[in-house]
Amino acid sequence: MNLALRFIKLIRFCLFFGLILVSLGCLCGMFLVFFVAKDLPKLPSPLSRIIERPQTQVFASNGQVLMSLGERKTIPLNMVSQDFINAILATEDHRFFEHHGINKLRTLKGLYITIFKSGRVQGASTITQQLAKNLFFTFEKTYKRKFKELLVALQIETSNTKQEILHAYINQIYFGAGAQGIEKASRVFFGKPALDLNLAEAALLAGLPKSPTNYNPYRHYDRALKRREVVIKRMVQVGFISDLEAQQVLLTKPELYHEQSDSRTGSYFLDALINELVQKYGEDVVYHGGIKVFATIDTRLQTYARQSLKKGLERLDTMMGIKEENADYPQGALVAIDTGSGAVKALVGGRDYYKSEFNRAIKSLRQPGSGFKPFLYYTAFKNLGFHPGTILTDKPVIIPVKGAPDWEPKNFSKTFSGNMILKKALINSVNTIAAQLVEKTGPGAVNRTARTCGIQSPLKEVYSVALGTSGVTPFEMASAYTVFATLGVLHDPFLFWRVEDAFGRVIFEHIVQEKRVLDPSTTYQVVDMMKSVIETGSGRSIRQLGFNRAAAGKTGTADSYNDAWFTGFTPTLSTSVWAGFDKKKKLMDINKVGITGGKIAAPIWAEFMINALKSEPERDFPIPDNIRFETVDTTTGCNPKEGKEIFEVLKVPLKSEQHLCVEEEQ
């Protein structure tokens, strides 16, 4: 009996406790609703005005509008193909006409993931909630925003018909390639009104909103077709089409419309900019948010970059004797970066964007050849105590490599010149001396210097890295050389200064930060040597073409003549130029002689820099206080002596504590 009474009391206690918990839960829920709902956005009336949002705009450094994203053309539901309506419903929310704005099962799943999966936030993503999301101008995925979206979705459902909701939704979806809304998308991708879309076309378009960039059929047609296959299967599952219809449509490959001018940005720079914005904020914000982006690009310099690269590659075609219309033409890239901030002022990733959108400036890993040697020389000066007047011998070199054949680097000239100072070795780009230096420093130390300057691509820890055998991008080279231009100060490269939301509020602003990463005096010694590369070395064509400002740089030619480079800088602008074939193929002239960076990349650099800097005052690189100059014999490293035969002399910069040859010290 006592046991029964205890059991009854336990049940009563549980009931009362449960009621208390439920009551507290209701109170908390009511408080949460009132707390969150106090700043909910006001629903537009009629709902179709939800798509009347400012376009996302990208501005150049001079305030010129470079492009606008999000242009819409609203059409009624009866002007849209029923195939598309069925496809989008099957893909995004097949119970749209059954629920009241919230899919309860998917909402519970989303709450579970949000609460219990650290770092992840997931919503129910009904069509109504997706529409509600567009009323928010916040760029963080938080539980609070998700809850607000849920409340707004309920408001939308209670004050609008399903047809009004669907009408607003299909007119605001972003499909990629500059197409906002189904009518614009239909005309961009297929050159026809939305009413005329067939099932194959409609299903392809319905798959794009999930990720307009990844499924853009202009760039990833096979991906778009695979995504369309998912849409078709969903349409079969929910009963919109039969298995036979699905099989027939999967055999059809819709033909894209290629004459739409806004189907692509037309700019390698803008492609890179939009890609970075999407990674930072997501496609919804970039294409739906009405943001304003203030880019670093200088339209004047960008025009000069395109023109210089185009003319240079046409000269290369002539040198190689390429005339056929459908021949395999060499490509090129040019990147110019402001040395004082890291702002990218010009970027061209190929000879013709509309023939190839692949951005070689930032995506193509190419061997920089001798363009990598400045990192080696800085490392040798810093770690070994060497200086521009240090003597080494140009001679055959054999370096044992553990577990691999011995490394025997060769000079481009196929000859050896004996003793020479390091300044002359860099001017003449002597590979055997570079090999001796990397043997002494170790390839790991050279790679660390390159990484310190901003090179991020994988670098092999092998001796040949000193001769530029690891692939890097023109973007990286232009950025890394800014560190030499500033005598050791690193500025991270960037593409935009500021981002504002649709109301003009600043949501991001780039603050220029300086970080000293190299010793200024040691860096100046390398810069002085690189100045002589332009004066008398492999980059002397730059002076011959009329560029007379203070500048420094280095040519680069891959051992197989697959890549030709020139990367150089003035005190204010660092520019890297690359030329070569996309596939490994030698740059050979009509006489079957290899084409070097000095022959093709340096002239492109010179023409661009002459135009880019013509309105700027001339200036030289500052000389650190502890640097002195000595005139030395290039074969002995000593001051020239009267009565002795002198073959060649050069001025070399030395730190105050550094001395010349042993003879000078005695």
C-alpha positions as CSV (number, residue, x, y, z in Angstrom):
1,M,0.0,0.0,0.0
2,N,2.8,2.3,0.9
3,L,4.5,1.5,-2.4
4,A,1.4,2.5,-4.3
5,L,1.0,5.8,-2.4
6,R,4.7,6.6,-3.1
7,F,4.2,5.8,-6.8
8,I,1.1,8.1,-7.0
9,K,3.0,10.9,-5.2
10,L,5.9,10.5,-7.7
11,I,3.5,10.7,-10.6
12,R,1.9,13.9,-9.1
13,F,5.3,15.4,-8.6
14,C,6.4,14.6,-12.1
15,L,3.1,16.1,-13.5
16,F,3.5,19.3,-11.4
17,F,7.2,19.6,-12.3
18,G,6.4,19.0,-15.9
19,L,3.7,21.7,-15.8
20,I,6.1,24.1,-14.2
21,L,8.8,23.4,-16.9
22,V,6.2,23.8,-19.7
23,S,5.0,27.1,-18.1
24,L,8.6,28.3,-17.8
25,G,9.2,27.2,-21.4
26,C,6.2,29.1,-22.6
27,L,7.2,32.2,-20.7
28,C,10.7,32.0,-22.0
29,G,9.4,31.4,-25.5
30,M,7.1,34.4,-25.2
31,F,9.9,36.5,-23.9
32,L,12.1,35.4,-26.7
33,V,9.5,36.2,-29.3
34,F,8.9,39.7,-27.8
35,F,12.6,40.3,-27.5
36,V,13.5,39.2,-31.0
37,A,10.3,40.6,-32.6
38,K,10.9,44.2,-31.4
39,D,13.3,45.0,-34.2
40,L,11.9,42.8,-37.0
41,P,11.8,44.4,-40.4
42,K,8.5,45.7,-41.7
43,L,7.0,43.7,-44.5
44,P,6.6,45.6,-47.8
45,S,3.1,45.9,-49.2
46,P,2.6,44.5,-51.7
47,L,5.1,41.7,-51.1
48,S,6.5,42.0,-54.6
49,R,8.3,45.1,-53.4
50,I,10.6,42.8,-51.5
51,I,12.7,42.6,-54.7
52,E,13.0,46.4,-55.1
53,R,16.4,46.5,-53.6
54,P,19.5,48.5,-54.6
55,Q,21.9,46.7,-56.9
56,T,25.3,45.6,-55.7
57,Q,27.8,48.0,-57.2
58,V,31.5,47.8,-57.7
59,F,33.5,51.1,-57.9
60,A,37.0,51.7,-59.2
61,S,39.5,53.8,-57.3
62,N,38.3,56.9,-59.1
63,G,34.7,56.4,-58.2
64,Q,33.7,55.0,-61.6
65,V,31.1,52.2,-61.5
66,L,32.7,49.1,-62.8
67,M,29.7,46.8,-62.7
68,S,26.3,46.3,-61.1
69,L,24.9,43.1,-59.9
70,G,21.2,42.3,-59.3
71,E,19.3,44.0,-62.2
72,R,15.8,42.5,-62.1
73,K,12.9,42.3,-64.5
74,T,9.7,41.3,-62.7
75,I,7.1,39.2,-64.5
76,P,3.8,37.7,-63.4
77,L,3.5,33.9,-62.7
78,N,1.5,33.3,-65.8
79,M,4.5,34.5,-67.9
80,V,6.7,31.8,-66.5
81,S,7.1,28.3,-67.8
82,Q,5.2,25.8,-65.7
83,D,8.1,23.4,-66.1
84,F,10.3,25.9,-64.3
85,I,7.8,26.5,-61.5
86,N,7.6,22.7,-61.0
87,A,11.3,22.4,-61.1
88,I,12.0,25.1,-58.5
89,L,9.3,23.8,-56.2
90,A,10.6,20.2,-56.4
91,T,14.1,21.4,-55.7
92,E,13.6,24.1,-53.0
93,D,10.3,23.3,-51.3
94,H,8.0,20.6,-52.6
95,R,5.5,21.1,-49.7
96,F,5.3,24.8,-50.4
97,F,1.5,24.7,-50.9
98,E,0.9,22.5,-47.8
99,H,2.8,24.3,-45.0
100,H,2.4,27.7,-43.5
101,G,5.9,29.0,-44.0
102,I,7.7,26.4,-41.9
103,N,8.6,22.8,-42.6
104,K,8.4,21.4,-39.1
105,L,10.6,18.4,-39.6
106,R,13.3,20.4,-41.4
107,T,13.0,23.1,-38.8
108,L,13.7,20.6,-35.9
109,K,16.6,19.2,-37.9
110,G,18.0,22.7,-38.4
111,L,17.6,23.6,-34.7
112,Y,19.4,20.4,-33.7
113,I,22.3,21.1,-36.0
114,T,22.5,24.8,-34.9
115,I,22.4,23.9,-31.2
116,F,24.5,20.7,-31.0
117,K,26.9,21.0,-33.9
118,S,29.5,23.6,-32.9
119,G,30.2,26.2,-35.5
120,R,27.3,25.3,-37.7
121,V,24.0,27.1,-38.3
122,Q,21.3,25.6,-40.4
123,G,17.8,26.7,-41.2
124,A,14.7,25.0,-42.6
125,S,15.0,26.8,-46.0
126,T,11.4,26.8,-47.1
127,I,10.7,29.2,-50.0
128,T,9.0,31.6,-47.6
129,Q,12.0,31.6,-45.2
130,Q,14.4,32.2,-48.1
131,L,12.3,35.1,-49.1
132,A,12.2,36.4,-45.5
133,K,16.0,36.2,-45.4
134,N,16.2,38.9,-48.1
135,L,14.7,41.4,-45.7
136,F,17.8,41.1,-43.4
137,F,21.0,43.1,-44.0
138,T,23.1,41.2,-41.6
139,F,26.0,39.0,-42.8
140,E,26.3,36.6,-39.9
141,K,24.6,33.3,-39.7
142,T,23.3,33.2,-36.1
143,Y,20.5,31.5,-34.3
144,K,19.0,34.9,-33.5
145,R,18.8,35.7,-37.2
146,K,17.4,32.3,-38.0
147,F,14.7,32.8,-35.4
148,K,13.8,36.2,-36.8
149,E,13.5,34.7,-40.3
150,L,11.1,32.1,-38.9
151,L,8.9,34.9,-37.4
152,V,9.0,36.9,-40.6
153,A,8.1,33.8,-42.6
154,L,5.0,33.4,-40.5
155,Q,4.1,37.1,-41.1
156,I,4.6,36.7,-44.8
157,E,2.3,33.6,-44.9
158,T,-0.5,35.2,-42.9
159,S,-0.6,38.4,-45.0
160,N,0.0,37.0,-48.5
161,T,-1.3,34.3,-50.7
162,K,0.9,31.4,-51.9
163,Q,0.9,32.8,-55.4
164,E,2.1,36.2,-54.2
165,I,4.9,34.6,-52.2
166,L,6.0,32.4,-55.2
167,H,5.8,35.4,-57.5
168,A,8.1,37.4,-55.3
169,Y,10.5,34.5,-54.9
170,I,11.1,33.6,-58.5
171,N,11.6,37.2,-59.4
172,Q,14.4,37.7,-56.8
173,I,16.4,34.4,-57.2
174,Y,20.0,34.9,-58.3
175,F,21.1,32.5,-61.0
176,G,24.6,33.7,-61.7
177,A,26.2,35.4,-64.7
178,G,24.5,38.7,-63.7
179,A,21.0,37.2,-63.9
180,Q,18.6,38.2,-61.1
181,G,15.1,36.8,-61.4
182,I,13.8,34.1,-63.8
183,E,13.1,36.4,-66.7
184,K,16.6,37.8,-66.7
185,A,18.1,34.3,-66.3
186,S,16.1,32.9,-69.1
187,R,17.3,35.6,-71.5
188,V,20.9,35.5,-70.3
189,F,21.3,31.7,-70.5
190,F,19.0,30.8,-73.4
191,G,18.1,34.1,-75.2
192,K,14.3,33.6,-74.7
193,P,11.5,34.7,-72.4
194,A,10.8,32.6,-69.3
195,L,7.5,31.5,-70.7
196,D,9.2,29.7,-73.5
197,L,11.6,27.6,-71.4
198,N,11.3,23.8,-72.1
199,L,11.8,21.2,-69.4
200,A,15.5,20.6,-70.1
201,E,16.2,24.4,-69.8
202,A,13.9,25.0,-66.9
203,A,15.5,22.1,-64.9
204,L,19.0,23.5,-65.5
205,L,18.0,26.9,-64.3
206,A,16.3,25.5,-61.2
207,G,19.6,23.9,-60.2
208,L,21.7,27.1,-60.3
209,P,20.5,29.1,-57.2
210,K,22.1,26.5,-54.9
211,S,25.5,27.8,-56.0
212,P,25.5,30.2,-59.0
213,T,29.3,30.3,-59.1
214,N,30.0,26.6,-58.9
215,Y,27.2,25.6,-61.3
216,N,27.6,28.5,-63.8
217,P,27.1,26.7,-67.1
218,Y,29.3,29.2,-69.0
219,R,32.2,27.9,-67.0
220,H,31.2,24.6,-65.6
221,Y,28.7,23.1,-68.1
222,D,29.2,19.5,-66.9
223,R,28.6,20.5,-63.3
224,A,25.5,22.3,-64.3
225,L,24.2,19.2,-66.1
226,K,24.9,17.0,-63.0
227,R,23.0,19.5,-60.8
228,R,20.2,19.4,-63.4
229,E,20.1,15.6,-62.9
230,V,19.4,16.1,-59.2
231,V,16.6,18.5,-60.1
232,I,15.0,16.0,-62.6
233,K,15.2,13.2,-60.0
234,R,13.4,15.4,-57.4
235,M,10.7,16.2,-60.0
236,V,10.1,12.5,-60.5
237,Q,10.0,11.8,-56.7
238,V,7.4,14.4,-56.1
239,G,5.3,13.4,-59.1
240,F,5.8,16.4,-61.4
241,I,7.2,14.3,-64.3
242,S,7.3,10.6,-65.2
243,D,10.4,8.4,-65.4
244,L,10.1,8.3,-69.2
245,E,10.1,12.1,-69.3
246,A,13.1,12.2,-67.0
247,Q,15.0,9.8,-69.2
248,Q,14.3,11.8,-72.3
249,V,15.2,15.2,-70.8
250,L,18.5,13.8,-69.4
251,L,19.6,13.0,-72.9
252,T,19.1,16.7,-73.9
253,K,21.9,19.2,-73.6
254,P,20.5,22.7,-73.8
255,E,22.4,25.1,-76.0
256,L,23.5,28.2,-74.1
257,Y,23.1,31.7,-75.5
258,H,26.5,33.3,-76.0
259,E,25.6,36.7,-77.2
260,Q,24.5,38.2,-73.9
261,S,27.0,41.0,-73.0
262,D,26.5,40.7,-69.2
263,S,26.8,36.9,-69.0
264,R,30.4,37.4,-67.8
265,T,32.1,40.3,-66.1
266,G,34.6,40.7,-68.9
267,S,37.4,41.3,-66.5
268,Y,39.9,39.0,-64.8
269,F,40.1,41.5,-62.0
270,L,36.4,41.6,-61.4
271,D,36.2,37.8,-61.4
272,A,38.9,37.6,-58.7
273,L,37.2,40.4,-56.7
274,I,33.7,38.7,-56.8
275,N,35.2,35.4,-55.9
276,E,36.8,36.9,-52.8
277,L,33.6,38.7,-51.9
278,V,31.6,35.5,-52.2
279,Q,34.1,33.6,-50.0
280,K,34.0,36.4,-47.4
281,Y,30.2,37.2,-47.3
282,G,28.5,34.4,-49.3
283,E,26.6,34.6,-52.6
284,D,23.4,35.9,-51.0
285,V,25.0,39.0,-49.7
286,V,27.1,39.6,-52.9
287,Y,24.2,39.1,-55.3
288,H,21.2,40.0,-53.2
289,G,22.5,42.5,-50.6
290,G,22.8,45.7,-52.5
291,I,26.3,46.3,-51.2
292,K,28.8,48.8,-52.5
293,V,32.3,47.6,-53.0
294,F,35.1,50.1,-53.5
295,A,37.9,48.3,-55.4
296,T,41.6,49.1,-55.6
297,I,41.7,48.9,-59.4
298,D,42.9,52.0,-61.3
299,T,41.0,52.0,-64.6
300,R,43.7,54.0,-66.4
301,L,46.4,51.5,-65.4
302,Q,44.1,48.6,-66.2
303,T,43.7,49.9,-69.7
304,Y,47.5,50.3,-70.1
305,A,47.9,46.7,-68.8
306,R,45.5,45.2,-71.3
307,Q,47.0,47.2,-74.2
308,S,50.7,46.4,-73.3
309,L,50.0,42.7,-72.8
310,K,48.0,42.5,-76.1
311,K,50.8,44.2,-78.1
312,G,53.5,42.2,-76.4
313,L,51.8,38.9,-77.2
314,E,51.2,39.9,-80.8
315,R,55.0,40.6,-81.0
316,L,55.6,37.2,-79.6
317,D,53.3,35.6,-82.2
318,T,55.4,37.3,-84.9
319,M,58.7,36.2,-83.3
320,M,57.4,32.6,-83.2
321,G,55.9,32.8,-86.7
322,I,52.3,32.0,-85.5
323,K,49.8,33.1,-88.1
324,E,47.0,30.5,-88.3
325,E,43.6,31.5,-87.0
326,N,43.1,28.4,-84.9
327,A,46.7,27.9,-83.8
328,D,47.7,27.4,-80.2
329,Y,48.6,30.9,-79.2
330,P,50.8,31.8,-76.2
331,Q,49.2,33.5,-73.2
332,G,50.3,36.1,-70.7
333,A,49.5,37.9,-67.5
334,L,50.3,41.2,-65.8
335,V,49.8,42.3,-62.2
336,A,50.6,45.7,-60.8
337,I,50.6,46.4,-57.1
338,D,51.1,49.7,-55.2
339,T,54.2,49.2,-53.0
340,G,53.1,51.5,-50.2
341,S,49.8,49.8,-49.5
342,G,49.5,46.4,-51.3
343,A,46.5,47.7,-53.3
344,V,46.2,45.8,-56.7
345,K,46.1,48.6,-59.3
346,A,45.9,46.4,-62.5
347,L,45.4,42.7,-63.2
348,V,45.1,40.9,-66.5
349,G,45.0,37.2,-66.6
350,G,45.1,36.3,-70.3
351,R,45.2,37.7,-73.8
352,D,41.5,37.5,-74.4
353,Y,38.9,37.1,-71.6
354,Y,36.1,36.1,-73.9
355,K,38.2,33.3,-75.4
356,S,39.5,32.1,-72.0
357,E,38.3,33.2,-68.6
358,F,41.1,31.2,-66.8
359,N,42.9,33.8,-64.7
360,R,46.6,33.1,-65.2
361,A,47.5,36.0,-63.0
362,I,46.3,34.3,-59.8
363,K,45.7,30.7,-60.7
364,S,48.5,29.6,-62.9
365,L,51.6,28.2,-61.2
366,R,54.6,28.8,-63.4
367,Q,58.3,28.4,-62.9
368,P,59.8,31.9,-62.3
369,G,63.3,30.9,-63.3
370,S,66.0,33.4,-62.3
371,G,63.2,35.7,-61.0
372,F,63.5,33.7,-57.8
373,K,67.2,34.6,-57.3
374,P,66.6,37.8,-55.3
375,F,65.3,35.6,-52.4
376,L,68.4,33.5,-52.7
377,Y,70.8,36.4,-52.6
378,Y,69.1,38.1,-49.7
379,T,69.3,34.8,-47.8
380,A,73.0,34.4,-48.6
381,F,73.7,38.0,-47.5
382,K,71.8,37.7,-44.3
383,N,72.8,34.1,-43.2
384,L,76.3,33.9,-44.6
385,G,77.6,37.4,-44.2
386,F,78.1,37.8,-47.9
387,H,77.7,41.1,-49.8
388,P,77.6,42.3,-53.4
389,G,81.4,42.4,-53.6
390,T,82.0,38.8,-52.4
391,I,83.9,36.7,-54.9
392,L,82.7,33.3,-56.1
393,T,83.8,31.3,-59.1
394,D,81.7,30.6,-62.2
395,K,82.7,27.0,-62.8
396,P,81.1,23.6,-63.4
397,V,79.1,22.6,-60.3
398,I,78.1,19.1,-59.1
399,I,76.0,18.9,-56.0
400,P,75.2,15.5,-54.5
401,V,71.5,14.9,-53.8
402,K,70.6,12.2,-51.3
403,G,68.5,9.5,-53.0
404,A,68.6,11.2,-56.4
405,P,71.0,11.9,-59.3
406,D,73.6,14.6,-58.6
407,W,72.5,18.1,-59.6
408,E,74.6,19.8,-62.3
409,P,73.2,23.2,-63.1
410,K,74.1,24.9,-66.4
411,N,74.4,28.5,-67.4
412,F,72.2,29.7,-70.3
413,S,75.4,30.8,-72.1
414,K,76.9,27.2,-71.7
415,T,80.2,28.9,-70.7
416,F,82.0,29.7,-67.5
417,S,83.7,33.0,-66.7
418,G,85.8,32.3,-63.6
419,N,85.9,34.6,-60.6
420,M,83.3,37.4,-60.2
421,I,81.6,39.4,-57.6
422,L,78.1,38.5,-56.6
423,K,76.7,41.7,-58.0
424,K,77.9,40.7,-61.5
425,A,76.7,37.2,-61.0
426,L,73.1,38.4,-60.5
427,I,73.4,41.0,-63.3
428,N,74.4,38.2,-65.7
429,S,72.1,35.6,-64.0
430,V,74.9,33.1,-63.5
431,N,73.3,29.8,-62.5
432,T,76.4,28.0,-61.2
433,I,77.1,30.7,-58.7
434,A,73.4,30.6,-57.6
435,A,73.9,26.9,-57.1
436,Q,76.9,27.4,-54.9
437,L,74.9,29.9,-52.8
438,V,72.0,27.6,-52.3
439,E,74.3,24.7,-51.4
440,K,75.7,26.9,-48.6
441,T,72.4,28.3,-47.3
442,G,70.2,25.3,-47.9
443,P,67.0,25.4,-49.9
444,G,64.8,25.6,-46.8
445,A,66.3,29.0,-45.8
446,V,65.7,30.4,-49.3
447,N,62.1,29.2,-49.2
448,R,61.6,30.8,-45.8
449,T,62.8,34.1,-47.2
450,A,60.3,33.8,-50.1
451,R,57.5,32.9,-47.7
452,T,58.4,35.9,-45.6
453,C,57.9,38.1,-48.6
454,G,54.5,36.6,-49.2
455,I,55.0,33.6,-51.6
456,Q,52.3,31.1,-50.6
457,S,52.4,28.5,-53.3
458,P,54.1,25.1,-52.4
459,L,57.9,25.4,-52.7
460,K,59.9,22.2,-53.0
461,E,62.9,22.0,-50.6
462,V,65.4,21.1,-53.3
463,Y,68.5,22.9,-54.5
464,S,67.0,23.8,-57.8
465,V,64.4,26.0,-56.1
466,A,67.1,28.7,-56.2
467,L,66.8,28.7,-60.0
468,G,63.0,29.0,-59.8
469,T,61.8,25.5,-60.4
470,S,58.8,25.6,-58.1
471,G,55.7,27.2,-59.6
472,V,54.4,30.6,-58.4
473,T,51.8,33.0,-59.8
474,P,52.4,36.5,-61.3
475,F,50.2,37.9,-58.4
476,E,52.6,36.4,-55.9
477,M,55.7,37.6,-57.6
478,A,54.4,41.2,-58.0
479,S,53.4,41.2,-54.3
480,A,56.7,39.6,-53.0
481,Y,58.8,42.1,-54.9
482,T,57.0,45.0,-53.2
483,V,58.9,43.9,-50.1
484,F,62.2,44.7,-51.9
485,A,60.7,48.0,-53.1
486,T,60.0,49.1,-49.6
487,L,63.4,47.8,-48.3
488,G,61.8,45.1,-46.2
489,V,58.3,46.2,-45.4
490,L,55.4,43.8,-46.2
491,H,52.0,44.9,-47.2
492,D,49.5,42.1,-47.8
493,P,47.9,42.5,-51.3
494,F,44.2,43.3,-51.5
495,L,41.5,43.9,-54.1
496,F,39.0,46.3,-52.3
497,W,39.3,49.1,-49.8
498,R,35.8,49.2,-48.4
499,V,32.4,47.5,-48.4
500,E,29.1,49.2,-47.5
501,D,25.7,47.7,-46.9
502,A,22.6,48.8,-48.7
503,F,22.1,51.6,-46.2
504,G,25.6,53.0,-46.6
505,R,27.0,51.5,-43.3
506,V,30.6,50.4,-43.5
507,I,30.8,46.7,-42.9
508,F,34.5,46.3,-43.9
509,E,37.4,48.7,-44.4
510,H,40.9,47.7,-45.2
511,I,43.4,49.2,-42.9
512,V,46.9,49.3,-44.3
513,Q,49.3,47.6,-42.0
514,E,53.0,47.6,-42.3
515,K,55.2,44.7,-41.1
516,R,59.0,44.8,-41.4
517,V,60.1,41.4,-42.5
518,L,63.5,42.0,-44.0
519,D,66.6,43.9,-42.9
520,P,66.5,47.3,-44.8
521,S,70.3,47.5,-45.3
522,T,70.6,43.9,-46.6
523,T,67.5,44.4,-48.8
524,Y,69.0,47.6,-50.3
525,Q,72.1,45.7,-51.3
526,V,69.9,43.3,-53.3
527,V,67.8,46.1,-54.7
528,D,71.0,47.9,-55.9
529,M,72.0,44.7,-57.7
530,M,68.6,44.4,-59.3
531,K,68.9,48.0,-60.5
532,S,72.0,47.0,-62.4
533,V,70.0,44.1,-64.0
534,I,68.0,46.8,-65.8
535,E,71.0,49.1,-66.5
536,T,73.4,46.6,-68.0
537,G,72.0,43.1,-67.5
538,S,69.3,40.8,-68.8
539,G,66.7,43.5,-68.4
540,R,68.6,46.2,-70.3
541,S,65.9,46.3,-73.1
542,I,63.8,48.3,-70.6
543,R,66.3,51.2,-70.9
544,Q,66.5,50.8,-74.7
545,L,62.7,51.2,-74.9
546,G,62.8,54.5,-73.1
547,F,62.0,53.8,-69.5
548,N,64.4,56.0,-67.6
549,R,63.1,56.1,-64.1
550,A,64.8,54.5,-61.1
551,A,63.8,50.9,-61.2
552,A,64.9,47.4,-60.2
553,G,63.9,43.9,-61.3
554,K,64.8,40.5,-62.5
555,T,64.2,38.5,-65.7
556,G,63.2,34.9,-65.4
557,T,63.3,32.1,-68.0
558,A,62.4,28.5,-67.2
559,D,65.1,26.0,-68.1
560,S,63.0,24.6,-70.9
561,Y,61.9,28.0,-72.2
562,N,58.3,27.3,-71.2
563,D,58.0,30.5,-69.1
564,A,59.3,34.0,-69.7
565,W,59.1,36.6,-66.9
566,F,60.1,40.0,-65.9
567,T,59.2,41.3,-62.4
568,G,60.3,44.7,-61.5
569,F,59.5,47.8,-59.4
570,T,59.9,51.5,-58.9
571,P,59.6,53.0,-55.4
572,T,55.8,53.2,-55.9
573,L,54.7,50.3,-58.2
574,S,55.6,46.6,-58.5
575,T,54.7,44.8,-61.7
576,S,55.1,41.2,-62.8
577,V,54.7,40.0,-66.4
578,W,54.6,36.4,-67.5
579,A,54.3,34.9,-71.0
580,G,54.0,31.3,-72.1
581,F,51.7,28.5,-73.3
582,D,49.0,27.1,-71.0
583,K,50.3,23.6,-71.7
584,K,54.0,22.9,-71.4
585,K,55.5,24.1,-74.6
586,K,58.7,25.9,-75.5
587,L,58.8,29.6,-76.5
588,M,60.9,29.3,-79.7
589,D,61.4,31.9,-82.4
590,I,61.3,31.1,-86.1
591,N,65.0,30.2,-86.0
592,K,64.4,27.7,-83.2
593,V,66.1,29.9,-80.6
594,G,64.6,30.0,-77.1
595,I,62.8,33.2,-76.2
596,T,63.8,34.6,-72.8
597,G,62.1,36.9,-70.3
598,G,64.4,39.7,-71.4
599,K,63.1,39.5,-75.0
600,I,59.4,39.3,-74.4
601,A,58.3,40.0,-70.8
602,A,60.7,43.0,-70.1
603,P,59.4,45.0,-73.1
604,I,55.8,44.5,-72.0
605,W,56.8,45.6,-68.5
606,A,58.5,48.7,-69.9
607,E,55.6,49.8,-72.1
608,F,53.1,49.4,-69.3
609,M,55.3,51.2,-66.7
610,I,56.1,54.1,-69.1
611,N,52.4,54.8,-69.4
612,A,51.4,54.0,-65.8
613,L,53.9,56.4,-64.2
614,K,54.0,59.2,-66.7
615,S,52.0,61.5,-64.4
616,E,54.0,60.7,-61.3
617,P,57.1,62.6,-60.1
618,E,60.3,60.8,-60.4
619,R,62.0,59.4,-57.2
620,D,64.7,57.0,-56.3
621,F,65.0,54.3,-53.6
622,P,66.2,55.6,-50.2
623,I,69.7,54.6,-49.2
624,P,70.0,53.4,-45.6
625,D,72.4,55.5,-43.4
626,N,74.8,52.6,-42.8
627,I,75.4,51.9,-46.5
628,R,78.6,53.1,-48.3
629,F,79.6,52.6,-51.9
630,E,82.9,51.2,-53.1
631,T,84.2,50.8,-56.7
632,V,85.6,47.3,-57.1
633,D,87.2,45.1,-59.8
634,T,84.5,42.5,-60.7
635,T,87.1,39.7,-60.9
636,T,89.0,40.4,-57.6
637,G,86.4,42.1,-55.4
638,C,89.1,44.7,-54.5
639,N,89.5,48.4,-55.2
640,P,91.2,49.0,-58.5
641,K,94.9,49.6,-58.1
642,E,97.1,51.7,-60.3
643,G,99.4,49.7,-62.5
644,K,97.2,46.6,-62.4
645,E,95.1,45.4,-65.4
646,I,91.4,46.2,-64.7
647,F,88.9,44.3,-66.8
648,E,85.6,45.7,-65.3
649,V,84.6,47.7,-62.3
650,L,81.3,48.1,-60.5
651,K,80.0,50.1,-57.6
652,V,78.8,47.9,-54.8
653,P,76.9,48.9,-51.6
654,L,78.4,47.8,-48.4
655,K,77.2,48.0,-44.8
656,S,79.5,50.1,-42.5
657,E,80.9,46.9,-40.9
658,Q,81.6,45.1,-44.2
659,H,85.0,45.0,-46.0
660,L,86.2,44.1,-49.4
661,C,88.8,41.5,-50.3
662,V,91.6,40.3,-48.0
663,E,94.0,42.6,-49.7
664,E,91.9,45.6,-48.7
665,E,91.8,44.5,-45.1
666,Q,95.6,44.2,-44.8
